[in-house]
Amino acid sequence: MSAKTQKELNHSSRLGSLGESYVQTVLLEWCDFVTSCGHTTPYDLILDHNNRLYKVQVKTVSQAKTKAGLRYRFNANSLQRSKPYYTSRNDIYALVFYPEKVCLFKPNTGNQRHYTFENAPTKEEEFDSLQETLEQLNNAPVLKPIDDS
């Protein structure tokens, strides 16, 4: 596999930053607190929901052509990552579909290496996946939007 060009690296970096910003915006509507971690941690965001902290790893991809047709493929656990990347495992994957700007949340409960989808989810599926993920991780209570205080 050839090395990425500077233009490809810039595109990947911008796409990743866009995904992280989008997920943070979504989470701020439903969770008590969300902060970005920068590039010094193996996860991208930390969220607080009902006094429980969750580490979130954001993965952003655009649709790619494969032998089976157009697909979204998210690599969850890359073999190229260093050991410290895994010793502090994230709790949640936020899978951002671009250019649709919608995401799915998945709990990091096992050794799943990738996720593949034919279609981007809906906004309703985005919310449902967050609720289901929090329930799977800790039986979290039902999420309430800001205006339902």
C-alpha positions as CSV (number, residue, x, y, z in Angstrom):
1,M,0.0,0.0,0.0
2,S,1.4,3.4,-1.0
3,A,1.9,6.2,1.4
4,K,-0.8,8.9,1.5
5,T,-0.1,12.2,-0.2
6,Q,-0.2,15.5,1.8
7,K,-3.5,16.3,0.1
8,E,-5.0,12.9,1.2
9,L,-3.6,13.4,4.8
10,N,-5.2,16.9,5.0
11,H,-8.5,15.6,3.7
12,S,-8.5,12.8,6.3
13,S,-7.6,15.2,9.1
14,R,-10.4,17.6,8.1
15,L,-12.9,14.8,7.8
16,G,-11.9,13.5,11.3
17,S,-12.2,17.0,12.8
18,L,-15.6,17.5,11.2
19,G,-16.8,14.2,12.6
20,E,-15.6,14.9,16.1
21,S,-17.3,18.4,16.0
22,Y,-20.5,16.9,14.7
23,V,-20.6,14.1,17.4
24,Q,-19.8,16.7,20.1
25,T,-22.8,18.8,19.0
26,V,-25.1,15.8,19.0
27,L,-24.0,14.6,22.4
28,L,-24.4,18.1,23.9
29,E,-28.1,18.0,23.2
30,W,-28.6,14.8,25.2
31,C,-25.8,14.5,27.8
32,D,-24.8,16.5,30.8
33,F,-21.3,17.4,29.6
34,V,-19.1,16.7,26.6
35,T,-15.5,17.7,26.1
36,S,-12.9,17.2,23.3
37,C,-9.7,15.4,24.3
38,G,-7.4,16.5,21.5
39,H,-4.8,14.2,20.0
40,T,-3.0,13.2,23.2
41,T,-5.5,10.5,24.2
42,P,-6.7,7.3,22.5
43,Y,-10.2,8.6,22.5
44,D,-11.7,11.8,21.0
45,L,-14.4,12.9,23.5
46,I,-15.4,12.3,27.1
47,L,-19.1,12.6,27.9
48,D,-20.8,12.7,31.3
49,H,-24.3,11.3,31.5
50,N,-26.0,11.0,34.9
51,N,-22.6,11.1,36.7
52,R,-21.0,8.4,34.6
53,L,-18.1,9.2,32.3
54,Y,-17.8,7.5,28.9
55,K,-14.8,7.7,26.5
56,V,-15.9,8.1,22.9
57,Q,-13.8,7.3,19.8
58,V,-15.1,9.0,16.7
59,K,-14.7,7.4,13.3
60,T,-15.7,9.3,10.2
61,V,-15.9,7.9,6.6
62,S,-17.4,8.7,3.3
63,Q,-19.0,6.1,1.0
64,A,-16.4,4.0,-0.8
65,K,-16.6,1.8,-3.8
66,T,-16.0,-1.9,-3.0
67,K,-16.4,-5.1,-5.0
68,A,-19.9,-5.5,-3.5
69,G,-20.9,-1.9,-4.4
70,L,-20.9,1.3,-2.5
71,R,-20.3,0.9,1.3
72,Y,-19.4,2.7,4.4
73,R,-16.6,0.9,6.2
74,F,-15.4,1.9,9.7
75,N,-12.2,0.4,11.1
76,A,-12.7,0.2,14.8
77,N,-9.4,-1.4,16.0
78,S,-6.5,-0.8,13.7
79,L,-3.6,-3.1,13.9
80,Q,-1.3,-0.1,13.4
81,R,-2.2,1.5,16.7
82,S,0.2,1.3,19.6
83,K,-0.3,-0.5,22.8
84,P,-1.2,2.6,24.9
85,Y,-4.0,3.2,22.4
86,Y,-5.7,0.0,23.7
87,T,-4.8,0.0,27.4
88,S,-7.3,2.8,27.9
89,R,-10.1,1.4,25.8
90,N,-12.9,3.7,24.7
91,D,-16.5,2.9,25.8
92,I,-18.4,4.1,22.7
93,Y,-17.7,4.3,19.0
94,A,-19.4,7.2,17.2
95,L,-19.6,6.3,13.5
96,V,-20.1,9.4,11.4
97,F,-21.4,9.0,7.8
98,Y,-20.2,11.8,5.5
99,P,-21.5,13.7,3.6
100,E,-24.8,12.9,5.3
101,K,-23.6,14.2,8.6
102,V,-25.4,11.6,10.7
103,C,-23.9,9.1,13.1
104,L,-24.5,5.8,14.8
105,F,-23.3,5.0,18.3
106,K,-22.0,1.6,19.1
107,P,-20.8,0.2,22.5
108,N,-17.3,-1.1,22.5
109,T,-18.1,-4.4,24.2
110,G,-15.9,-6.7,22.3
111,N,-13.2,-7.2,19.7
112,Q,-15.2,-6.0,16.6
113,R,-12.6,-4.8,14.1
114,H,-14.8,-3.0,11.7
115,Y,-18.4,-2.0,10.9
116,T,-19.8,-2.0,7.3
117,F,-23.0,-0.4,6.2
118,E,-24.7,0.0,2.8
119,N,-26.7,3.1,3.7
120,A,-26.4,6.0,6.2
121,P,-28.8,5.9,9.1
122,T,-31.6,8.4,9.7
123,K,-31.6,11.0,12.4
124,E,-34.1,8.9,14.4
125,E,-31.7,5.9,14.2
126,E,-28.9,8.3,15.4
127,F,-30.8,9.1,18.6
128,D,-32.0,5.5,19.1
129,S,-28.4,4.2,18.8
130,L,-27.2,6.6,21.5
131,Q,-30.0,5.5,23.8
132,E,-29.3,1.8,23.1
133,T,-25.6,2.2,23.5
134,L,-25.9,3.8,26.9
135,E,-28.4,1.2,28.0
136,Q,-26.1,-1.6,27.0
137,L,-23.2,-0.1,28.8
138,N,-24.8,0.8,32.1
139,N,-28.6,0.6,32.0
140,A,-28.7,4.4,31.7
141,P,-32.0,6.1,32.1
142,V,-33.9,7.5,29.2
143,L,-32.3,10.6,27.6
144,K,-34.1,13.9,27.8
145,P,-33.5,16.9,25.6
146,I,-32.5,20.3,27.0
147,D,-36.1,21.7,26.8
148,D,-37.6,18.9,29.0
149,S,-35.8,20.0,32.2
